[in-house]
Amino acid sequence: MWLYEKKLQYPVRVSNPDSKMAKYIYTQFGGPNGELGAAVRYLSQRYTMPTGRGKGVLTDIGTEELAHWEMIATMVYKLTKGASITDIKQAGLGSHYAIWDSGIFPGDSNGVPFTTAYINVMGDPIADLHEDMAAEQKARATYENLIRLTDDVDLMDGLKFLREREVVHFQRFGETLDYIQGYMDSKKAF
Amino acid sequence: MVKQNMNPLQTVQELEFALVELNLYLDTHPNDQNALAAFNDFASRYATARATYEAQYGPLANFGNSGPTASWTWIDEPWPWEI
């Protein structure tokens, strides 16, 4: 069971509409290192974790990723709100408009639809937790790219928050990996 | 630290952020008594802040998790992405 909270995890503000920046940010909505992939990855991997700690960390971080997914959609929504056809065409979102109008479709910055081929669920907890740590670093690097692509300090504030969460999640996954590695070694000892 | 003059939503978001952080930390440090005490302190302040927010703006959670309601305001705008 999941509960919805009628609020964002962290405020999303934009100084001005900016369709071009919305196009770039799309990659965190439905791209290879985006928040949707992160949520689906962690929430799918948790079933085969050998310890309560592994199940808990993946449940909690997977749930937080859904809140980040909502923040990203909010950025796109606010950046494109009221955009004219001219704005849309100049931003390179004409092909998006042709297919999806103003719909916020889970795809990457080039409009490539989201695919679960971006994620893996190996069942092997060591392999899965290594993937999760890499995923957090890739998302961290993506946020740094996005921060460099804007000069809107309000938008940057939300992007910086999301970047910092990747760093914290990487840390927690690393601790979980150490713990589970120790747990598995102790089982082999007898 | 949470200041008194902040808007109710910001207060809820700040307390929740502290709880998310402590929750993830406790997931990997379940025996840290200081963190547990901080979690419990924030959790009780969070309940109060949520009640204050909900009295003014309506329920935060669906499916009955915000308690009984006199009228159905769950569907009222603005939704979070519109604020």
Boltz contact constraints between the chains, C-beta under 6 A:
constraints:
  - contact:
      token1: [A, 3]
      token2: [B, 61]
      max_distance: 6.0
  - contact:
      token1: [A, 3]
      token2: [B, 65]
      max_distance: 6.0
  - contact:
      token1: [A, 4]
      token2: [B, 62]
      max_distance: 6.0
  - contact:
      token1: [A, 5]
      token2: [B, 60]
      max_distance: 6.0
  - contact:
      token1: [A, 5]
      token2: [B, 61]
      max_distance: 6.0
  - contact:
      token1: [A, 6]
      token2: [B, 60]
      max_distance: 6.0
  - contact:
      token1: [A, 7]
      token2: [B, 80]
      max_distance: 6.0
  - contact:
      token1: [A, 8]
      token2: [B, 80]
      max_distance: 6.0
  - contact:
      token1: [A, 56]
      token2: [B, 27]
      max_distance: 6.0
  - contact:
      token1: [A, 57]
      token2: [B, 27]
      max_distance: 6.0
  - contact:
      token1: [A, 60]
      token2: [B, 23]
      max_distance: 6.0
  - contact:
      token1: [A, 60]
      token2: [B, 24]
      max_distance: 6.0
  - contact:
      token1: [A, 74]
      token2: [B, 81]
      max_distance: 6.0
  - contact:
      token1: [A, 77]
      token2: [B, 81]
      max_distance: 6.0
  - contact:
      token1: [A, 172]
      token2: [B, 24]
      max_distance: 6.0
  - contact:
      token1: [A, 172]
      token2: [B, 28]
      max_distance: 6.0
  - contact:
      token1: [A, 175]
      token2: [B, 28]
      max_distance: 6.0
  - contact:
      token1: [A, 176]
      token2: [B, 28]
      max_distance: 6.0
